C-alpha cells in the first residue's frame, strides 16, 4: 500500500461523510429492526441489524481516518 492509497476497509473518503452516512445507516437499520419486532419471520430484523452493522463500519472507518489525519497534523 503506497502513501496515497486508501486501505481496502475504508468506507468513507472524509470523516464528516463517514459520520453522516454511518448515522443514516444506523438510524435506518434501527428503525427497520424496531418495526420488525413481533413479526413471525425475523428477516426484517436480521436485515435491520445488518444495516446497523454497516453504519457502525462507516463510523469506525471515519473515526480511524480522523485519528490518522490528527496524527499527521501533529507530526508536521
Secondary structure as GFF3:
##gff-version 3
##sequence-region A 1 76
A	DSSP	alpha_helix	15	36	.	.	.	ID=ss1
A	DSSP	alpha_helix	43	75	.	.	.	ID=ss2
###
